[in-house]
Amino acid sequence: MVKAAVILAAGLGSRLGKRTKEKPKGFLEIGDKTLIEHSILHLLSSGIERIYIGTGYLKEFYEELALRYKEITCVTNEQYDVTGSMYTLFQFKNYVKEDFLLLESDLLYDQAALTILQYHHYPDVLLASELTDTNDEVFIEVDDKNQLVNMEKDQNRLFNIYGELIGITKLSYGTFQALCYFADKELQKNKKLDYERALIELCSEKPIAVHKVKELAWCEIDNEVHLKRAVETVYPQIKENMKDRVIEKKILLNPGPAATSNTVKYAQVVPDICPREKEFGAVMKWTAEELTSIVGNRADYTTILFGGSGTAAVEAMISSIVDQDTLLIINNGAYGKRMCQIADAYGIHYIEYKSKQDHPLSLKKLEAIIKKRWPKISHVAVVHHETTTGLLNDIEAIGSLCRCYDVELLVDAMSSFAAVPIAMERMNIHYLAASSNKNLQGMAGVSFVIANKKCLEQLKNIKARSYYLNLYEQYEYFKKTGQMRFTPPVQTLYAMKQAVVEAKKEGIVNRYNRYKKLWNLLIKGITELGLNHIVKEEHHAKLITAIIEPSHKRYHFNELHDYLYERGVTIYPGKLADLNTFRIANIGELEETEIELFLYHLKQYLEKLDLLNN
Ligand SMILES: *Cc1c(COP(=O)(O)O)cnc(C)c1O
């Protein structure tokens, strides 16, 4: 995918008279935003990460804009009043070293235009439309392969007219270099050269595909008539089209899958691809490496991906790592218990350390158990964040203990990974399991184990207990081939890659801070309604909270659930045997206003049942 865009915005826009006396053309307002901001928002939501603007006339406007969008870099064409658009583009010679989308600043367009170019299989593509009859068209002539031959404003000078130039083009870095090479010589003779002319000169050696879109809402704004058309016809059409594409926002307060961004959702819509292709291998490799980097250095740790829900990774870990010795499983909630059940299913020797659900475990007791059985105990397994209660286990202290007894540590970090900071080396964690759909904010379907490479290599000698969920085999195969052993969830992995991009962009620390803010808001709200939660703040991960249900007989969880669900809010039942609770997760693509909305509806509901004391 192309990650950069160049917008040519140096020109005077003199045909718009007084409208462009005090501001450049890109700052004309259409609807609620300026033309340039419409364009920038489209670019960002199409996955563009770097936007270069070629400025000249009234460049301060764009420089002010760059202060608001950190993705923008402005580069000035100082001779904007005596040069053409190629001169502006040439200024980027030393800035842009990658494929990019080239756009003019006076365009209003439907974002679909960018999607077409992003996914187009040719590296150099010029976007064309049907003729718009706006009296200012640039007509395009193509050959029999729909490749660019010529462009002219005067249609009599062309042999055929295939379509009209939109002014949005995808250029490969190679073609850009060739363009600059040509322009370098040509601009000395003719500073007024425009980029369209330069492309024509180049297209016999670098074929440029012309892609004609059938019904794209777009226009260029050069004069009053264009502006009127933009406001009255094109913009309403774009808004109408957007409506069809907007995905309704649901407020998910269940403990995963968490709500995702639209960009993560859309990332799944890709051309069909065979997952054995190198191109797809690169997607998995990149994603796996970035996952490793969240918790460890890539020299010593690696990520092994599996298709499956989170439990698949936990199962791969438990079944592949412990050989003839004993696994000590810490159980202080439903997910600790699940590890015992997995060990049971595979007939693994284990002992269970059962500890209270709402209290930190006792390190002393844990040490006593290890000591008593030592050296039979080879591994300890623990859930980092017990999703049933919100209790955060102190894995760093457990890791230190394991170091003393030379025992390896396995952590189920499913609901803490990518929020609560983890450092595998410092915390002495040898294996860690997590999945795509909780704090990572991706789609459900990929789970993974992050492992110390030295430990992994040792697993070679253990007789396989599971064919599919074999950690060593999956690791070895991926290392050799860049592929998973069996068909991966292809589209889910594309979404996961985008989720990783977005997690990096937000930053794990910032993400956790955002979650914690939401948690504070939640706790304040439920406390005001007279409700309590079970784990004390100092031991709470602040991600998922078990809230004690009202004990009144008029209250039924399912009715509360349905009441909220009808209003776009999803909540989740509790999972504790001895206490009636429901659970609220404050993770995922969530905002404060959405927690407030939940609290509002909860209050309304409790009032309706007359369950509020005041
Ligand atoms: C969510 C979760 C899992 C995995 O659940 P799946 O339904 O298999 O995705 C495992 N452990 C913990 C602590 C979890 O929160």
The ligand as an ORCA input file, in Angstrom:
! r2SCAN-3c Opt
* xyz 0 1
  C     -10.042    -13.747     26.279
  C      -9.131    -14.547     27.063
  C      -8.658    -15.799     26.606
  C      -9.023    -16.404     25.301
  O     -10.364    -16.473     25.010
  P     -10.849    -16.860     23.527
  O     -12.336    -16.837     23.682
  O     -10.323    -18.183     23.187
  O     -10.329    -15.805     22.600
  C      -7.725    -16.447     27.383
  N      -7.286    -15.931     28.529
  C      -7.707    -14.731     28.990
  C      -7.131    -14.192     30.258
  C      -8.645    -14.011     28.275
  O      -9.054    -12.817     28.729
*
